[in-house]
Amino acid sequence: MDKKRALKWIPIGLIMLLIIMLITTPNHKKFDKWVMQKYRINCEFDRNVGSLCYKDGEEINSKSSHFRNAGIYASYEINYKYESGEKETFRTLGVLGTLIQMKEGYLWEVLN
């Protein structure tokens, strides 16, 4: 009888976990803020040009990004191109309100 009772709680626990994951999925703004802090990217607003961003004193010439909200998790990939021509990509996974730095690979491909 105790096994049957325990088995009845498993679906309820899974549903509760999914609801918590849905509620705590980070939004695009949180990802942007985290990436800028983690990688020390500073942006300033210029009336004539708009937003100018720098990393380690070097101007970022262009930026492109991809944000995906899958409900129970979100992923964010951002590409920067610096004035020197160097390119850099940052990948971040957000789940249960936590942001995790990712590297390109199989897991990243599966999640995207």
Beta strands, then each sheet from edge to edge (+ up, - down):
strand 1: 41-46
strand 2: 50-55
strand 3: 58-69
strand 4: 74-82
strand 5: 87-95
strand 6: 98-102
sheet 1: 1+ 2- 3+ 4- 5+ 6-
end
